[in-house]
Amino acid sequence: MKPRRHWWVWIIVLLYIYFIFSNSMQVAEASNQLSIKVTWWIVHHLERIGVYTNFSVFHGFVRKLAHFSEFAGLGFLVTLALTICPLFSSRFLNFLLFLIAIPLADETIQRFIAGRSSQLKDMIIDGSGFLTGGFIGYLFVLVIKDLFQRHKTKAADVQEQ
């Protein structure tokens, strides 16, 4: 009996990639305004607990953190999707394809958007986020597999008694 393929997980991955690319398609002014709003919100809450920071330095950090976190989410989702329904026989090559192709495509899109640029540093941040999210996804898969294995072992022990 052929195992059932759960291709729907790739629809979730594609929707998330669309989210990333749609953020990259924002003109510089719109992207900057969004990150300024996020930065002001964070700075305001930090100041409420007594932590003060230089806004412009922190704003740069928030922008880079956005790159990292977007791709960490993608790495997590791709790891889960590869566990459930791999595209090719080698999961490593599947993962490597996404690690290289999506950040490269993302930075290429930004080259053609008004006020935006393509930067190698951002690709490195994207890749680092992807690897981090992938690692967390892998740990998540291991924990879930372990939980299911323990459940099967307990069920088998109960049946033997």
N, C-alpha and C positions, 0 to 999 in steps of 0.2 A: 504494500500500500504506500503510495507516494505521500510524503508529508505535505500538509496544507500550507500554501504560501500566503503569508500575511503582507502583501504588497502595499496595503493601506498605510503602513508606517512611513513609506517613502513619500506619500502625499503630505504628511505632516512635515517631513524634512524639506520638501519643495516649498511649502508655504512659509516655512521659517527662512529659507534662502530668499524668497520673495521679500519678506520683511527686511532682511539685511540689505538687499539691493535697493529697495524703495527708500531706505534711509540714506543710502549712498547717492541716490538720484536727487536729493534735495539740494537746491542751490546753497551756496555757502552762507548767505544771510539767514535763511530759514534754519539750517542746521545749527548755526551759531546761536540763534535766538533760543532754540530748544535747549541747547546745552547750558546757556546762561540761566534759563529758568530752573533747570535741575540743580545747577551749582548754587544759585541763590537759596533754594530750598534746603540744600544740605548745609550750607554755611549758616543759615538762620538757625537750624536745629543744633549745629555744633556750638554756636554762640550761646544758645540757651543753657547748655551744660558747661559753659565756661571755656570752650576750646575756640581760640581765635586763629585765623589763617589769612594769608594773602590771597585775595579773591582771584587775581589774574593767574597766579601760580596754580591755585586749586582748580581753576577753570580748565587749564591745560591738562591737569591730572584727570578730571572728570571726562574730558573728551577722549583721552587714551583708554580710560577705564571702560568707556562705552564700546570701543572697538573690541577690547579684551572680552567683555561680558557677552556681547553679541555672539562672538565666535566660540566662547565657552559653551553657550547654549547649543550652538550648532554641533560642536564636538560631542556633547552629551547625547543629543538626538541621533546623530549619525552612529554612535556606538550602539545605542539601543536598536536602531534600525538594522544594523549589520548583524546583531545578535539574533534578531527575529527573522530577518529575510535578507541574507547577503545578496548583493548584485552579481558578484563574480566569485569564483571559487576561493580566491585568497582574500580573507578579511583584511589583512595588512595592506594589500594593494588597493582595496576599496577605500580604506581609511586614508591612505596616502594620496589617493586621487582627490578626495575632498579637502585634505590639508593643503594641497597646492592649488588646485583649480579654483576654489571659491574665493580665497583671499586675492588671488591674482585677478580674477574677474571683477571682484569688488573694487580693487584699486584702479583697474582699467576703466571701469564705469566712471569713477570720480575724475579721471583725466578730461572727460568730455562735458563735465558739469560746470556751469559758471561759478568762478571763484574757488573751485575745489582743485585739489592736486592729488597726484599719485605719489605715495612715499614708501620707500622700502621699509622704513621704521614701522609704519602702520601695518605692512604685511607681516613683519616679524611679530608685532603685538597680536595681530589676528591669529597667526599660526600658534603662538604661545597660548592664547585663549582656547583655541581649538584643541590643542594637546591637553590642556588642563581639564577642559570639559570632557574630553574623551577618556581621560584617566578616571575622573569622578564617575562617568558612566560605566566604565569597566568595573570599578569597585562596587557600584550599585548592582550590576549584573551578577557579580560574584556573591554578594550578600543575598540577593533574591534566590539564586541557585542553591545556596547553602540552606536557606530557610525551607525551600521545597524539598531538598534532600533530607533534612531533619524530619520534616512532616511525613515523608514516605517511610523513613526508618521507624518512626513512632507507630505509624499505621500498620507496618509489617509486624512489629513487636506485639501490638494488640491482637492482631489476627492469629499469631502463633500461640497466644495464651488462651 
